[in-house]
Amino acid sequence: MTIDIDRRRLCAAGAALVLALLPQQVRAEGATVKIENFSFTPETLNIKPGTVVTWSNDDDIPHSIVTTNGKLHSRALDTADTFSFTFAEPGTYDYFCGLHPHMKGRIIVAP
C-alpha cells in the first residue's frame, strides 16, 4: 500500500511539474486604426511584437490596407467593416489604401 501511495504522489508531482512548465497562454494586446476622411488615425502606430492591429472603416466609402512590402493585403472594407492582423515580427511596416494610394500609414513593431 505504501508503494501505491508513493507512486500516486510521484505521478501527481510529475503532472504538476509538467503543467508548470507549459507556456502560459498570453492574451494578445490590441490596437485600433480608424479610417475616416481619407486618412488613417493614428498615421503612425508603435506596438510590441504579437500585437493585433484592427483597422476600422468609419468612412462612407470602401478602403483597403496594403503593405509596401506586399506581405499584407486586405479585402476592400465597406463602411463599418474591420480587418485585423497580428504583427509578430519587429520592423517598420509602411502601408497604404489600395483604392486610394495617397492614404498612407506606418506600423512600427519593436520590443
The first five atom37 places (N, CA, C, CB, O) and aatype in JSON, in Angstrom:
{
  "aatype": [12, 16, 9, 3, 9, 3, 1, 1, 1, 10, 4, 0, 0, 7, 0, 0, 10, 19, 10, 0, 10, 10, 14, 5, 5, 19, 1, 0, 6, 7, 0, 16, 19, 11, 9, 6, 2, 13, 15, 13, 16, 14, 6, 16, 10, 2, 9, 11, 14, 7, 16, 19, 19, 16, 17, 15, 2, 3, 3, 3, 9, 14, 8, 15, 9, 19, 16, 16, 2, 7, 11, 10, 8, 15, 1, 0, 10, 3, 16, 0, 3, 16, 13, 15, 13, 16, 13, 0, 6, 14, 7, 16, 18, 3, 18, 13, 4, 7, 10, 8, 14, 8, 12, 11, 7, 1, 9, 9, 19, 0, 14],
  "atom_mask": [
    [1, 1, 1, 1, 1],
    [1, 1, 1, 1, 1],
    [1, 1, 1, 1, 1],
    [1, 1, 1, 1, 1],
    [1, 1, 1, 1, 1],
    [1, 1, 1, 1, 1],
    [1, 1, 1, 1, 1],
    [1, 1, 1, 1, 1],
    [1, 1, 1, 1, 1],
    [1, 1, 1, 1, 1],
    [1, 1, 1, 1, 1],
    [1, 1, 1, 1, 1],
    [1, 1, 1, 1, 1],
    [1, 1, 1, 0, 1],
    [1, 1, 1, 1, 1],
    [1, 1, 1, 1, 1],
    [1, 1, 1, 1, 1],
    [1, 1, 1, 1, 1],
    [1, 1, 1, 1, 1],
    [1, 1, 1, 1, 1],
    [1, 1, 1, 1, 1],
    [1, 1, 1, 1, 1],
    [1, 1, 1, 1, 1],
    [1, 1, 1, 1, 1],
    [1, 1, 1, 1, 1],
    [1, 1, 1, 1, 1],
    [1, 1, 1, 1, 1],
    [1, 1, 1, 1, 1],
    [1, 1, 1, 1, 1],
    [1, 1, 1, 0, 1],
    [1, 1, 1, 1, 1],
    [1, 1, 1, 1, 1],
    [1, 1, 1, 1, 1],
    [1, 1, 1, 1, 1],
    [1, 1, 1, 1, 1],
    [1, 1, 1, 1, 1],
    [1, 1, 1, 1, 1],
    [1, 1, 1, 1, 1],
    [1, 1, 1, 1, 1],
    [1, 1, 1, 1, 1],
    [1, 1, 1, 1, 1],
    [1, 1, 1, 1, 1],
    [1, 1, 1, 1, 1],
    [1, 1, 1, 1, 1],
    [1, 1, 1, 1, 1],
    [1, 1, 1, 1, 1],
    [1, 1, 1, 1, 1],
    [1, 1, 1, 1, 1],
    [1, 1, 1, 1, 1],
    [1, 1, 1, 0, 1],
    [1, 1, 1, 1, 1],
    [1, 1, 1, 1, 1],
    [1, 1, 1, 1, 1],
    [1, 1, 1, 1, 1],
    [1, 1, 1, 1, 1],
    [1, 1, 1, 1, 1],
    [1, 1, 1, 1, 1],
    [1, 1, 1, 1, 1],
    [1, 1, 1, 1, 1],
    [1, 1, 1, 1, 1],
    [1, 1, 1, 1, 1],
    [1, 1, 1, 1, 1],
    [1, 1, 1, 1, 1],
    [1, 1, 1, 1, 1],
    [1, 1, 1, 1, 1],
    [1, 1, 1, 1, 1],
    [1, 1, 1, 1, 1],
    [1, 1, 1, 1, 1],
    [1, 1, 1, 1, 1],
    [1, 1, 1, 0, 1],
    [1, 1, 1, 1, 1],
    [1, 1, 1, 1, 1],
    [1, 1, 1, 1, 1],
    [1, 1, 1, 1, 1],
    [1, 1, 1, 1, 1],
    [1, 1, 1, 1, 1],
    [1, 1, 1, 1, 1],
    [1, 1, 1, 1, 1],
    [1, 1, 1, 1, 1],
    [1, 1, 1, 1, 1],
    [1, 1, 1, 1, 1],
    [1, 1, 1, 1, 1],
    [1, 1, 1, 1, 1],
    [1, 1, 1, 1, 1],
    [1, 1, 1, 1, 1],
    [1, 1, 1, 1, 1],
    [1, 1, 1, 1, 1],
    [1, 1, 1, 1, 1],
    [1, 1, 1, 1, 1],
    [1, 1, 1, 1, 1],
    [1, 1, 1, 0, 1],
    [1, 1, 1, 1, 1],
    [1, 1, 1, 1, 1],
    [1, 1, 1, 1, 1],
    [1, 1, 1, 1, 1],
    [1, 1, 1, 1, 1],
    [1, 1, 1, 1, 1],
    [1, 1, 1, 0, 1],
    [1, 1, 1, 1, 1],
    [1, 1, 1, 1, 1],
    [1, 1, 1, 1, 1],
    [1, 1, 1, 1, 1],
    [1, 1, 1, 1, 1],
    [1, 1, 1, 1, 1],
    [1, 1, 1, 0, 1],
    [1, 1, 1, 1, 1],
    [1, 1, 1, 1, 1],
    [1, 1, 1, 1, 1],
    [1, 1, 1, 1, 1],
    [1, 1, 1, 1, 1],
    [1, 1, 1, 1, 1]
  ],
  "atom_positions": [
    [[0.79, -1.19, 0.0], [0.0, 0.0, 0.0], [0.85, 1.27, 0.0], [-0.91, -0.01, 1.17], [0.49, 2.25, -0.65]],
    [[1.94, 1.24, 0.71], [2.83, 2.39, 0.75], [3.39, 2.69, -0.63], [3.97, 2.15, 1.74], [3.57, 3.85, -1.0]],
    [[3.68, 1.64, -1.38], [4.21, 1.82, -2.73], [3.17, 2.5, -3.61], [4.63, 0.47, -3.34], [3.53, 3.38, -4.39]],
    [[1.89, 2.12, -3.51], [0.83, 2.73, -4.3], [0.68, 4.22, -3.97], [-0.5, 2.01, -4.06], [0.53, 5.04, -4.87]],
    [[0.74, 4.56, -2.69], [0.61, 5.96, -2.28], [1.8, 6.76, -2.78], [0.5, 6.08, -0.74], [1.63, 7.86, -3.29]],
    [[3.01, 6.22, -2.65], [4.21, 6.9, -3.14], [4.15, 7.08, -4.66], [5.47, 6.12, -2.75], [4.55, 8.13, -5.18]],
    [[3.67, 6.07, -5.35], [3.55, 6.15, -6.8], [2.55, 7.24, -7.19], [3.1, 4.78, -7.39], [2.8, 8.0, -8.14]],
    [[1.44, 7.33, -6.49], [0.43, 8.37, -6.76], [1.01, 9.76, -6.52], [-0.82, 8.15, -5.89], [0.81, 10.67, -7.31]],
    [[1.73, 9.9, -5.42], [2.34, 11.2, -5.11], [3.36, 11.58, -6.18], [3.01, 11.17, -3.72], [3.43, 12.74, -6.61]],
    [[4.15, 10.61, -6.6], [5.14, 10.86, -7.63], [4.46, 11.26, -8.95], [6.02, 9.62, -7.84], [4.91, 12.19, -9.61]],
    [[3.4, 10.57, -9.31], [2.66, 10.91, -10.53], [2.04, 12.3, -10.43], [1.56, 9.87, -10.81], [2.08, 13.07, -11.38]],
    [[1.46, 12.61, -9.28], [0.85, 13.93, -9.08], [1.91, 15.03, -9.15], [0.12, 13.98, -7.72], [1.68, 16.07, -9.76]],
    [[3.06, 14.8, -8.54], [4.14, 15.78, -8.58], [4.65, 15.97, -10.0], [5.3, 15.36, -7.65], [4.93, 17.09, -10.43]],
    [[4.77, 14.87, -10.74], [5.21, 14.95, -12.13], [4.22, 15.72, -12.99], [0.0, 0.0, 0.0], [4.62, 16.53, -13.82]],
    [[2.93, 15.46, -12.79], [1.9, 16.17, -13.55], [1.93, 17.66, -13.23], [0.51, 15.59, -13.26], [1.8, 18.49, -14.12]],
    [[2.1, 18.0, -11.96], [2.17, 19.41, -11.56], [3.37, 20.09, -12.19], [2.24, 19.53, -10.02], [3.27, 21.24, -12.63]],
    [[4.49, 19.4, -12.26], [5.69, 19.96, -12.87], [5.49, 20.2, -14.36], [6.89, 19.03, -12.65], [5.86, 21.25, -14.88]],
    [[4.89, 19.23, -15.04], [4.63, 19.39, -16.48], [3.72, 20.59, -16.72], [3.99, 18.11, -17.05], [3.99, 21.39, -17.62]],
    [[2.66, 20.72, -15.95], [1.74, 21.85, -16.11], [2.44, 23.18, -15.83], [0.54, 21.7, -15.19], [2.18, 24.17, -16.51]],
    [[3.31, 23.2, -14.85], [4.03, 24.44, -14.52], [4.98, 24.85, -15.63], [4.8, 24.26, -13.21], [5.23, 26.04, -15.83]],
    [[5.51, 23.88, -16.36], [6.47, 24.19, -17.42], [5.81, 24.52, -18.75], [7.4, 23.03, -17.59], [6.48, 25.03, -19.65]],
    [[4.54, 24.24, -18.9], [3.85, 24.57, -20.15], [3.77, 26.08, -20.3], [2.44, 23.93, -20.19], [3.56, 26.78, -19.31]],
    [[3.93, 26.59, -21.53], [3.82, 28.03, -21.7], [2.41, 28.5, -21.35], [4.18, 28.44, -23.14], [1.41, 27.86, -21.71]],
    [[2.35, 29.6, -20.67], [1.06, 30.17, -20.31], [0.48, 30.9, -21.52], [1.19, 31.13, -19.09], [1.21, 31.56, -22.26]],
    [[-0.81, 30.77, -21.7], [-1.46, 31.48, -22.8], [-1.44, 32.96, -22.47], [-2.91, 30.97, -23.02], [-1.87, 33.38, -21.4]],
    [[-0.93, 33.74, -23.41], [-0.83, 35.18, -23.21], [-1.86, 35.84, -24.09], [0.6, 35.7, -23.53], [-1.95, 35.57, -25.29]],
    [[-2.64, 36.69, -23.5], [-3.65, 37.41, -24.26], [-2.96, 38.47, -25.1], [-4.72, 38.05, -23.32], [-2.18, 39.28, -24.6]],
    [[-3.24, 38.46, -26.38], [-2.61, 39.41, -27.28], [-3.12, 40.82, -27.02], [-2.86, 39.02, -28.75], [-4.3, 41.05, -26.77]],
    [[-2.18, 41.76, -27.08], [-2.56, 43.16, -26.95], [-3.24, 43.58, -28.24], [-1.33, 44.06, -26.63], [-3.04, 42.95, -29.29]],
    [[-4.02, 44.63, -28.17], [-4.7, 45.1, -29.36], [-4.54, 46.59, -29.55], [0.0, 0.0, 0.0], [-4.36, 47.34, -28.59]],
    [[-4.62, 47.02, -30.8], [-4.58, 48.44, -31.15], [-5.54, 48.65, -32.32], [-3.11, 48.9, -31.53], [-5.78, 47.74, -33.11]],
    [[-6.08, 49.85, -32.41], [-7.04, 50.15, -33.46], [-6.58, 51.34, -34.29], [-8.43, 50.44, -32.87], [-6.08, 52.33, -33.76]],
    [[-6.75, 51.21, -35.61], [-6.51, 52.32, -36.53], [-7.86, 52.65, -37.17], [-5.42, 51.96, -37.62], [-8.5, 51.78, -37.75]],
    [[-8.27, 53.89, -37.05], [-9.54, 54.32, -37.66], [-9.28, 54.84, -39.07], [-10.23, 55.41, -36.8], [-8.28, 55.51, -39.33]],
    [[-10.19, 54.51, -39.96], [-10.13, 55.01, -41.33], [-11.31, 55.97, -41.48], [-10.19, 53.84, -42.4], [-12.47, 55.57, -41.42]],
    [[-11.0, 57.25, -41.68], [-12.06, 58.24, -41.89], [-11.49, 59.47, -42.57], [-12.73, 58.63, -40.55], [-10.32, 59.82, -42.39]],
    [[-12.33, 60.11, -43.37], [-11.94, 61.3, -44.11], [-10.66, 61.07, -44.92], [-11.73, 62.47, -43.16], [-9.78, 61.93, -44.96]],
    [[-10.58, 59.92, -45.56], [-9.43, 59.57, -46.4], [-8.11, 59.63, -45.66], [-9.37, 60.48, -47.6], [-7.1, 60.08, -46.21]],
    [[-8.1, 59.17, -44.4], [-6.86, 59.11, -43.63], [-6.91, 57.98, -42.62], [-6.6, 60.46, -42.92], [-7.98, 57.5, -42.25]],
    [[-5.72, 57.57, -42.18], [-5.57, 56.57, -41.13], [-5.21, 57.29, -39.84], [-4.47, 55.51, -41.5], [-4.3, 58.13, -39.82]],
    [[-5.92, 56.98, -38.76], [-5.66, 57.62, -37.47], [-5.48, 56.55, -36.4], [-6.81, 58.59, -37.08], [-6.4, 55.77, -36.17]],
    [[-4.32, 56.49, -35.75], [-3.15, 57.34, -35.95], [-2.42, 56.97, -37.25], [-2.19, 57.24, -34.75], [-2.5, 55.84, -37.72]],
    [[-1.71, 57.94, -37.79], [-0.96, 57.69, -39.02], [0.24, 56.78, -38.75], [-0.49, 59.02, -39.63], [0.59, 55.94, -39.58]],
    [[0.86, 56.95, -37.58], [1.97, 56.09, -37.15], [1.58, 55.44, -35.84], [3.3, 56.89, -37.01], [1.11, 56.11, -34.92]],
    [[1.78, 54.14, -35.76], [1.42, 53.38, -34.56], [2.63, 52.58, -34.1], [0.2, 52.45, -34.83], [3.2, 51.82, -34.88]],
    [[3.02, 52.74, -32.84], [4.13, 51.99, -32.25], [3.55, 50.87, -31.39], [5.07, 52.92, -31.4], [2.77, 51.12, -30.47]],
    [[3.95, 49.63, -31.7], [3.41, 48.47, -30.98], [4.52, 47.48, -30.65], [2.31, 47.78, -31.81], [5.65, 47.61, -31.13]],
    [[4.18, 46.49, -29.83], [5.11, 45.4, -29.5], [4.8, 44.19, -30.37], [5.03, 45.03, -27.98], [3.67, 44.05, -30.84]],
    [[5.79, 43.32, -30.58], [5.51, 42.09, -31.34], [4.36, 41.31, -30.69], [6.78, 41.21, -31.43], [4.25, 41.23, -29.47]],
    [[3.52, 40.74, -31.54], [2.38, 39.97, -31.06], [1.1, 40.78, -30.93], [0.0, 0.0, 0.0], [0.05, 40.24, -30.59]],
    [[1.19, 42.08, -31.19], [0.01, 42.94, -31.08], [-0.9, 42.74, -32.28], [0.43, 44.42, -30.97], [-0.45, 42.66, -33.42]],
    [[-2.2, 42.67, -32.01], [-3.21, 42.59, -33.06], [-3.66, 44.01, -33.37], [-4.42, 41.68, -32.63], [-4.16, 44.71, -32.5]],
    [[-3.49, 44.42, -34.63], [-3.96, 45.74, -35.07], [-5.25, 45.53, -35.85], [-2.88, 46.49, -35.94], [-5.32, 44.69, -36.75]],
    [[-6.27, 46.31, -35.5], [-7.56, 46.25, -36.19], [-7.81, 47.59, -36.86], [-8.71, 45.89, -35.22], [-7.81, 48.63, -36.2]],
    [[-8.04, 47.56, -38.16], [-8.43, 48.75, -38.9], [-9.95, 48.77, -38.95], [-7.8, 48.78, -40.33], [-10.57, 47.75, -39.25]],
    [[-10.54, 49.92, -38.67], [-11.99, 50.07, -38.67], [-12.36, 51.16, -39.67], [-12.52, 50.43, -37.24], [-11.95, 52.31, -39.53]],
    [[-13.14, 50.79, -40.69], [-13.52, 51.77, -41.71], [-14.72, 52.58, -41.23], [-13.83, 51.07, -43.05], [-15.86, 52.1, -41.26]],
    [[-14.46, 53.8, -40.8], [-15.51, 54.71, -40.37], [-15.85, 55.72, -41.46], [-15.1, 55.44, -39.09], [-16.54, 56.7, -41.21]],
    [[-15.35, 55.46, -42.66], [-15.63, 56.33, -43.81], [-16.87, 55.81, -44.53], [-14.41, 56.39, -44.77], [-17.34, 54.7, -44.25]],
    [[-17.39, 56.6, -45.45], [-18.6, 56.18, -46.16], [-18.3, 55.53, -47.51], [-19.51, 57.37, -46.37], [-19.21, 55.28, -48.3]],
    [[-17.03, 55.24, -47.77], [-16.64, 54.54, -48.99], [-15.64, 53.44, -48.64], [-16.04, 55.53, -50.04], [-15.02, 53.49, -47.58]],
    [[-15.47, 52.45, -49.51], [-14.54, 51.35, -49.22], [-13.07, 51.79, -49.21], [-14.72, 50.24, -50.24], [-12.68, 52.73, -49.89]],
    [[-12.29, 51.08, -48.4], [-10.84, 51.26, -48.33], [-10.21, 49.89, -48.14], [-10.43, 52.25, -47.17], [-10.9, 48.94, -47.76]],
    [[-8.91, 49.79, -48.4], [-8.19, 48.54, -48.15], [-6.83, 48.86, -47.53], [-8.02, 47.71, -49.46], [-6.38, 50.0, -47.56]],
    [[-6.19, 47.84, -46.99], [-4.89, 48.0, -46.36], [-3.9, 47.14, -47.13], [-4.93, 47.61, -44.84], [-4.1, 45.94, -47.29]],
    [[-2.81, 47.77, -47.62], [-1.78, 47.07, -48.38], [-0.42, 47.54, -47.87], [-1.93, 47.33, -49.92], [-0.15, 48.74, -47.84]],
    [[0.44, 46.6, -47.46], [1.79, 46.99, -47.05], [2.67, 47.13, -48.29], [2.4, 45.96, -46.06], [2.48, 46.44, -49.29]],
    [[3.64, 48.04, -48.2], [4.52, 48.27, -49.34], [5.41, 47.07, -49.64], [5.39, 49.5, -49.1], [5.88, 46.91, -50.76]],
    [[5.63, 46.21, -48.63], [6.44, 45.0, -48.86], [5.6, 43.84, -49.4], [7.13, 44.58, -47.56], [6.13, 42.77, -49.67]],
    [[4.29, 44.06, -49.55], [3.41, 43.05, -50.13], [2.99, 41.92, -49.2], [0.0, 0.0, 0.0], [2.3, 40.99, -49.64]],
    [[3.39, 41.97, -47.93], [3.05, 40.89, -47.0], [1.62, 40.95, -46.49], [4.0, 40.91, -45.84], [1.1, 39.97, -45.95]],
    [[0.99, 42.09, -46.64], [-0.36, 42.27, -46.11], [-1.22, 42.94, -47.17], [-0.34, 43.11, -44.8], [-0.84, 43.98, -47.72]],
    [[-2.38, 42.34, -47.44], [-3.3, 42.92, -48.42], [-4.72, 42.53, -48.01], [-2.98, 42.42, -49.89], [-5.12, 41.38, -48.14]],
    [[-5.46, 43.51, -47.5], [-6.83, 43.22, -47.05], [-7.8, 43.26, -48.23], [-7.27, 44.22, -45.97], [-7.47, 43.74, -49.31]],
    [[-8.97, 42.75, -47.98], [-10.06, 42.92, -48.93], [-10.53, 44.37, -48.81], [-11.25, 41.9, -48.66], [-10.11, 45.08, -47.9]],
    [[-11.4, 44.81, -49.71], [-11.99, 46.14, -49.59], [-12.93, 46.15, -48.39], [-12.76, 46.54, -50.91], [-13.8, 45.29, -48.26]],
    [[-12.75, 47.12, -47.52], [-13.57, 47.24, -46.31], [-14.68, 48.25, -46.56], [-12.72, 47.64, -45.09], [-14.41, 49.43, -46.79]],
    [[-15.92, 47.8, -46.5], [-17.04, 48.72, -46.61], [-17.2, 49.48, -45.3], [-18.35, 47.96, -46.96], [-16.5, 49.2, -44.32]],
    [[-18.11, 50.43, -45.27], [-18.38, 51.2, -44.06], [-18.69, 50.25, -42.9], [-19.55, 52.18, -44.28], [-19.5, 49.34, -43.03]],
    [[-18.03, 50.49, -41.76], [-18.2, 49.72, -40.52], [-17.5, 48.36, -40.55], [-19.66, 49.52, -40.24], [-17.56, 47.62, -39.56]],
    [[-16.85, 48.0, -41.65], [-16.08, 46.75, -41.69], [-14.77, 46.92, -40.94], [-15.82, 46.31, -43.15], [-14.26, 48.03, -40.79]],
    [[-14.22, 45.8, -40.49], [-12.92, 45.81, -39.83], [-12.02, 44.75, -40.45], [-13.07, 45.57, -38.31], [-12.48, 43.79, -41.08]],
    [[-10.73, 44.94, -40.26], [-9.72, 43.98, -40.69], [-8.65, 43.94, -39.62], [-9.12, 44.36, -42.1], [-8.19, 44.98, -39.16]],
    [[-8.25, 42.74, -39.21], [-7.24, 42.59, -38.16], [-6.05, 41.79, -38.65], [-7.85, 41.92, -36.92], [-6.18, 40.89, -39.48]],
    [[-4.88, 42.15, -38.12], [-3.63, 41.46, -38.46], [-2.73, 41.46, -37.24], [-2.93, 42.14, -39.68], [-2.61, 42.47, -36.55]],
    [[-2.09, 40.32, -36.98], [-1.15, 40.21, -35.86], [0.26, 40.45, -36.37], [-1.26, 38.83, -35.17], [0.74, 39.73, -37.25]],
    [[0.93, 41.45, -35.82], [2.31, 41.77, -36.19], [3.25, 41.01, -35.26], [2.57, 43.31, -36.12], [3.48, 41.43, -34.13]],
    [[3.78, 39.9, -35.74], [4.62, 39.02, -34.91], [6.09, 39.43, -34.94], [4.48, 37.59, -35.38], [6.79, 39.26, -33.94]],
    [[6.55, 39.96, -36.05], [7.97, 40.26, -36.22], [8.27, 41.75, -36.07], [8.45, 39.78, -37.58], [7.52, 42.59, -36.58]],
    [[9.36, 42.1, -35.36], [9.76, 43.5, -35.28], [10.07, 44.06, -36.66], [10.98, 43.66, -34.35], [10.5, 43.33, -37.56]],
    [[9.86, 45.35, -36.83], [10.15, 46.01, -38.09], [9.24, 47.2, -38.3], [0.0, 0.0, 0.0], [8.36, 47.47, -37.49]],
    [[9.46, 47.89, -39.41], [8.62, 49.02, -39.8], [7.79, 48.58, -41.0], [9.47, 50.29, -40.13], [8.33, 48.12, -42.01]],
    [[6.49, 48.73, -40.88], [5.55, 48.31, -41.92], [4.82, 49.54, -42.45], [4.54, 47.25, -41.37], [3.91, 50.06, -41.81]],
    [[5.24, 50.0, -43.64], [4.53, 51.1, -44.29], [3.37, 50.51, -45.06], [5.49, 51.93, -45.23], [3.49, 49.46, -45.69]],
    [[2.24, 51.2, -45.02], [1.06, 50.7, -45.73], [0.29, 51.85, -46.35], [0.15, 49.9, -44.77], [0.53, 53.02, -46.04]],
    [[-0.64, 51.5, -47.22], [-1.46, 52.49, -47.91], [-2.81, 51.86, -48.24], [-0.76, 53.02, -49.2], [-2.99, 50.65, -48.11]],
    [[-3.74, 52.69, -48.67], [-5.03, 52.19, -49.13], [-4.87, 51.78, -50.59], [-6.17, 53.28, -48.95], [-4.46, 52.58, -51.42]],
    [[-5.21, 50.53, -50.9], [-5.09, 50.05, -52.26], [-6.04, 50.73, -53.23], [0.0, 0.0, 0.0], [-5.81, 50.71, -54.44]],
    [[-7.11, 51.34, -52.71], [-8.07, 52.03, -53.56], [-7.78, 53.53, -53.67], [-9.48, 51.83, -53.03], [-8.19, 54.18, -54.63]],
    [[-7.06, 54.06, -52.69], [-6.71, 55.48, -52.65], [-5.26, 55.59, -52.18], [-7.69, 56.29, -51.68], [-5.01, 55.87, -51.0]],
    [[-4.3, 55.37, -53.07], [-2.88, 55.25, -52.68], [-2.28, 56.46, -51.97], [-2.08, 54.97, -53.89], [-1.2, 56.35, -51.38]],
    [[-2.95, 57.6, -52.01], [-2.42, 58.77, -51.28], [-2.61, 58.62, -49.77], [-3.11, 60.06, -51.77], [-1.98, 59.34, -48.99]],
    [[-3.47, 57.71, -49.35], [-3.68, 57.44, -47.92], [-2.55, 56.52, -47.45], [-5.09, 56.79, -47.65], [-2.4, 55.41, -47.95]],
    [[-1.76, 57.0, -46.46], [-0.61, 56.22, -46.01], [-0.56, 56.14, -44.49], [0.68, 56.83, -46.54], [-1.04, 57.02, -43.79]],
    [[0.04, 55.05, -44.02], [0.23, 54.86, -42.59], [1.48, 54.05, -42.33], [0.0, 0.0, 0.0], [2.12, 53.55, -43.26]],
    [[1.84, 53.93, -41.05], [3.05, 53.19, -40.68], [2.83, 52.5, -39.35], [4.28, 54.14, -40.61], [2.3, 53.08, -38.4]],
    [[3.25, 51.23, -39.29], [3.24, 50.46, -38.05], [4.7, 50.17, -37.71], [2.39, 49.12, -38.19], [5.44, 49.62, -38.53]],
    [[5.12, 50.55, -36.5], [6.48, 50.27, -36.04], [6.37, 49.23, -34.93], [7.21, 51.58, -35.53], [5.77, 49.48, -33.88]],
    [[6.97, 48.07, -35.17], [6.91, 46.96, -34.21], [8.3, 46.81, -33.57], [6.47, 45.62, -34.91], [9.28, 46.52, -34.25]],
    [[8.35, 47.03, -32.26], [9.63, 46.93, -31.53], [9.37, 46.38, -30.14], [10.34, 48.32, -31.45], [8.34, 46.67, -29.53]],
    [[10.32, 45.58, -29.62], [10.14, 45.01, -28.28], [10.08, 46.08, -27.2], [11.27, 44.05, -27.96], [9.94, 45.76, -26.02]]
  ]
}
